[in-house]
Amino acid sequence: MKSLTFLLVFALACCLSVATAQEAIPVYGYQVVRTYPHDTGAYTEGFFYLDGYFYEATGNVGASTIRKVDMNTGKVLQKVDLPPPDYGEGIVAWKDRLIQLTWQSHHGYVYDLKTFKRIGAPFDYDGEGWALTEDGHHIYMSDGTPTLRILDPATLKQVGKIDVTAEGRPVANLNELEWVKGEIYANVWLTHFIARIDPATGKVVGVINLTGLGPKPEETQDPSNDVLNGIAYDAKRDRLFVTGKRWPLIYEIKLLPPQQANPPAGK
């Protein structure tokens, strides 16, 4: 399980709160459009939408999987397990491949997107692996630091980086990622925030405040860890989905302009 001190979480929340309080960074609300079932046993680490299905990667040693899920029923249609000692993390689809990170093993895996059969040898990287997304040209990787790595999809080697800041302050704990309309959306781990990042500058150009979404902490198995994590985007129909670790639902949400307050979840 990832460890984080209270001071680090507090500093992160203060960073975004101070920046947004100055109104330099707009804070977007949300409206729930629809909900979909989600496996409460799925400790969500990676999440994306493709051709009518959700693809999800779950974490924890001995419980790490990659799944293709029927979005309307929550039924797992296809699954591959990641054996110990690896802890599964983010996933991304690239052409006919599916790429998976591991947390602290310093390597990832490549699978055939259709069959989930592993292809070739693991690929290596320094540091931790948290999440992946892509823009049609490059793959972007988070590692828990304020720096996103830019990977060559062919070699999976790092070819660049993006230092993420909010009002000049580094934003750490960038977790699950999604490319949305030219921006990188990033869950900020252990918060209710999604940071909207300009990939050209690394600046946080918007914050989505999802306070109130999801189960109450006392309704979860592990309130300190069953947190918001998981962003998926359907570009064809302009649908944005979010979920959390072991949450019972996936939420399709619509963003509200900064001047509008959040409505009650589900309304």
C-alpha positions as CSV (number, residue, x, y, z in Angstrom):
1,M,0.0,0.0,0.0
2,K,1.3,3.4,-0.9
3,S,2.4,5.4,2.2
4,L,2.0,9.1,2.6
5,T,2.5,11.4,5.6
6,F,-0.2,13.7,6.8
7,L,2.0,16.7,6.2
8,L,2.5,15.8,2.6
9,V,-1.3,15.4,2.0
10,F,-1.9,18.7,3.9
11,A,0.7,20.5,1.9
12,L,-0.8,19.2,-1.4
13,A,-4.3,20.3,-0.4
14,C,-3.1,23.7,0.6
15,C,-1.2,24.1,-2.6
16,L,-4.4,23.6,-4.7
17,S,-6.6,25.4,-2.3
18,V,-4.4,28.5,-2.1
19,A,-4.0,28.6,-5.9
20,T,-7.7,28.3,-6.6
21,A,-8.6,30.7,-3.8
22,Q,-6.7,33.4,-5.8
23,E,-9.1,32.6,-8.7
24,A,-6.1,32.2,-11.0
25,I,-7.1,28.6,-11.4
26,P,-10.8,27.9,-12.1
27,V,-12.5,25.3,-10.0
28,Y,-15.2,23.2,-11.8
29,G,-18.1,21.6,-10.2
30,Y,-19.9,18.5,-11.5
31,Q,-23.3,17.0,-12.2
32,V,-23.9,13.3,-12.2
33,V,-25.4,12.3,-15.5
34,R,-25.6,8.5,-15.0
35,T,-24.2,5.8,-12.8
36,Y,-22.8,2.3,-13.7
37,P,-22.1,-0.7,-11.5
38,H,-18.5,-1.1,-10.2
39,D,-17.0,-4.1,-8.5
40,T,-16.4,-3.3,-4.8
41,G,-13.5,-5.7,-4.8
42,A,-11.7,-3.7,-7.5
43,Y,-8.9,-1.6,-6.1
44,T,-8.8,0.7,-9.1
45,E,-5.3,1.7,-10.3
46,G,-5.9,2.1,-14.1
47,F,-9.1,2.9,-15.9
48,F,-10.1,3.8,-19.5
49,Y,-13.0,3.5,-22.0
50,L,-12.7,1.9,-25.4
51,D,-15.3,1.0,-27.9
52,G,-18.2,0.6,-25.5
53,Y,-16.3,-1.1,-22.7
54,F,-14.4,-0.1,-19.5
55,Y,-10.9,-1.5,-19.1
56,E,-9.7,-1.5,-15.5
57,A,-6.5,-2.5,-13.7
58,T,-6.6,-3.4,-10.0
59,G,-3.8,-3.3,-7.5
60,N,-2.6,-5.0,-4.3
61,V,-0.2,-8.0,-4.4
62,G,-2.1,-11.2,-5.2
63,A,-5.2,-9.2,-6.3
64,S,-3.8,-7.3,-9.3
65,T,-5.7,-7.8,-12.5
66,I,-6.6,-6.3,-15.9
67,R,-10.2,-6.5,-16.8
68,K,-12.5,-5.8,-19.7
69,V,-15.9,-4.9,-18.2
70,D,-19.4,-4.5,-19.6
71,M,-20.2,-1.0,-18.7
72,N,-23.9,-1.4,-18.2
73,T,-23.8,-4.6,-16.1
74,G,-20.4,-4.4,-14.5
75,K,-19.8,-8.0,-15.6
76,V,-16.1,-8.9,-16.1
77,L,-15.9,-10.2,-19.7
78,Q,-12.2,-10.9,-19.8
79,K,-9.5,-10.9,-17.1
80,V,-5.8,-11.6,-16.7
81,D,-4.2,-11.9,-13.2
82,L,-0.8,-10.4,-12.3
83,P,1.0,-12.9,-10.0
84,P,2.9,-11.9,-6.9
85,P,5.2,-10.2,-6.1
86,D,4.0,-7.6,-8.6
87,Y,1.5,-4.9,-7.7
88,G,-0.4,-3.8,-10.7
89,E,-0.9,-0.1,-11.5
90,G,-1.9,2.0,-14.5
91,I,-2.9,0.7,-18.0
92,V,-3.2,2.2,-21.5
93,A,-4.2,1.0,-24.9
94,W,-1.9,1.7,-27.8
95,K,-3.0,0.4,-31.1
96,D,-3.4,-3.4,-30.7
97,R,-1.5,-3.5,-27.4
98,L,-2.3,-3.0,-23.8
99,I,0.5,-1.7,-21.5
100,Q,0.6,-2.1,-17.8
101,L,2.8,-0.6,-15.0
102,T,3.7,-2.1,-11.7
103,W,4.1,0.0,-8.6
104,Q,7.6,-0.7,-7.2
105,S,8.9,-3.6,-9.3
106,H,10.5,-1.2,-11.8
107,H,9.0,-2.9,-14.8
108,G,5.9,-3.2,-16.8
109,Y,4.2,-5.6,-19.2
110,V,2.7,-5.5,-22.7
111,Y,-0.3,-7.6,-23.7
112,D,-2.3,-8.2,-26.8
113,L,-5.3,-5.9,-26.4
114,K,-7.8,-8.4,-27.9
115,T,-6.6,-11.6,-26.1
116,F,-4.8,-10.2,-23.0
117,K,-1.9,-12.6,-23.9
118,R,1.4,-11.2,-22.7
119,I,3.8,-10.1,-25.5
120,G,7.6,-10.2,-25.2
121,A,9.7,-9.4,-22.2
122,P,8.9,-6.8,-19.5
123,F,10.1,-3.3,-20.1
124,D,12.1,-1.5,-17.4
125,Y,11.9,2.0,-15.8
126,D,13.4,3.7,-12.8
127,G,11.2,4.7,-9.8
128,E,7.6,3.9,-9.3
129,G,4.8,3.3,-11.8
130,W,1.4,4.9,-11.1
131,A,-0.6,5.6,-14.2
132,L,-0.7,5.9,-18.0
133,T,-2.6,7.8,-20.8
134,E,-1.9,8.7,-24.4
135,D,-2.7,11.4,-26.9
136,G,-2.2,9.5,-30.2
137,H,1.4,10.4,-30.4
138,H,3.0,9.8,-27.0
139,I,2.3,7.9,-23.8
140,Y,2.3,9.8,-20.5
141,M,3.2,8.2,-17.2
142,S,2.8,9.3,-13.6
143,D,5.1,8.1,-10.8
144,G,3.8,9.9,-7.7
145,T,6.0,12.9,-8.2
146,P,5.1,16.3,-9.7
147,T,6.8,15.2,-13.0
148,L,4.9,13.3,-15.7
149,R,7.1,11.2,-18.0
150,I,6.6,11.2,-21.8
151,L,7.3,7.8,-23.3
152,D,7.9,6.7,-26.9
153,P,5.1,4.2,-27.6
154,A,7.3,2.0,-29.7
155,T,10.1,1.6,-27.2
156,L,8.4,2.7,-24.0
157,K,11.6,4.7,-23.2
158,Q,11.3,8.1,-21.7
159,V,11.7,10.9,-24.3
160,G,10.6,13.9,-22.3
161,K,8.9,15.2,-19.1
162,I,6.3,17.6,-17.9
163,D,6.8,19.3,-14.5
164,V,3.4,20.0,-13.1
165,T,2.8,23.1,-11.1
166,A,-0.2,25.1,-9.6
167,E,0.6,28.8,-9.2
168,G,4.3,27.9,-9.4
169,R,4.1,25.2,-6.7
170,P,4.9,21.6,-7.7
171,V,1.8,19.3,-7.5
172,A,2.8,15.8,-6.2
173,N,0.8,12.6,-6.0
174,L,-0.5,12.8,-9.5
175,N,-2.2,9.4,-9.9
176,E,-4.6,8.0,-12.6
177,L,-4.4,9.9,-15.9
178,E,-6.7,10.6,-18.8
179,W,-6.2,12.6,-22.0
180,V,-9.2,14.8,-22.5
181,K,-9.6,17.5,-25.2
182,G,-5.9,18.4,-25.3
183,E,-5.4,18.3,-21.5
184,I,-4.2,15.7,-19.1
185,Y,-6.6,15.0,-16.3
186,A,-5.0,13.6,-13.2
187,N,-6.4,12.3,-10.0
188,V,-4.5,13.9,-7.1
189,W,-4.1,11.0,-4.8
190,L,-6.0,11.1,-1.4
191,T,-7.9,14.2,-2.4
192,H,-11.3,15.0,-4.1
193,F,-9.5,16.9,-6.8
194,I,-8.8,16.2,-10.5
195,A,-6.1,18.5,-11.9
196,R,-6.5,19.7,-15.5
197,I,-3.0,20.0,-16.8
198,D,-1.7,21.9,-19.9
199,P,0.8,19.4,-21.4
200,A,2.7,22.2,-23.1
201,T,3.5,24.1,-19.9
202,G,2.8,21.7,-17.1
203,K,0.5,24.3,-15.5
204,V,-2.7,23.3,-13.8
205,V,-5.3,25.3,-15.7
206,G,-8.3,24.0,-13.9
207,V,-9.3,21.9,-10.9
208,I,-12.4,19.6,-10.8
209,N,-13.7,19.4,-7.2
210,L,-15.5,16.1,-6.7
211,T,-16.3,16.6,-3.1
212,G,-19.5,14.7,-2.2
213,L,-19.1,12.1,-5.0
214,G,-18.8,8.4,-4.1
215,P,-19.6,6.5,-0.9
216,K,-19.2,8.0,2.5
217,P,-15.9,6.9,4.1
218,E,-17.7,4.8,6.7
219,E,-19.4,2.9,3.9
220,T,-16.1,1.7,2.5
221,Q,-13.8,-1.2,3.4
222,D,-10.8,1.0,4.1
223,P,-11.7,4.7,4.4
224,S,-8.1,5.9,4.3
225,N,-7.4,4.1,1.0
226,D,-10.7,3.6,-0.9
227,V,-10.4,7.0,-2.5
228,L,-11.2,8.7,-5.8
229,N,-9.1,7.2,-8.5
230,G,-10.1,6.4,-12.1
231,I,-10.8,8.7,-15.0
232,A,-12.1,7.5,-18.4
233,Y,-13.2,9.5,-21.4
234,D,-15.4,8.6,-24.4
235,A,-14.1,11.1,-27.1
236,K,-16.7,10.1,-29.7
237,R,-19.7,10.9,-27.4
238,D,-17.9,13.4,-25.1
239,R,-18.6,11.4,-21.9
240,L,-16.4,11.6,-18.8
241,F,-16.4,8.8,-16.3
242,V,-14.9,8.7,-12.8
243,T,-14.7,6.1,-10.0
244,G,-12.7,5.2,-6.9
245,K,-11.0,2.3,-5.3
246,R,-13.6,-0.3,-4.3
247,W,-16.4,2.1,-5.0
248,P,-19.8,0.6,-5.8
249,L,-20.4,2.9,-8.7
250,I,-18.8,4.5,-11.8
251,Y,-20.1,8.0,-12.4
252,E,-20.7,9.7,-15.7
253,I,-20.3,13.4,-14.9
254,K,-20.8,16.7,-16.6
255,L,-18.5,19.5,-15.6
256,L,-20.2,22.7,-14.3
257,P,-18.7,26.2,-14.9
258,P,-16.7,27.5,-12.0
259,Q,-19.4,30.0,-10.9
260,Q,-21.9,27.2,-10.3
261,A,-22.0,25.2,-7.0
262,N,-22.0,21.4,-6.9
263,P,-25.4,19.9,-6.8
264,P,-26.1,16.9,-4.6
265,A,-24.6,13.8,-6.1
266,G,-27.1,11.9,-8.2
267,K,-29.2,14.9,-8.9
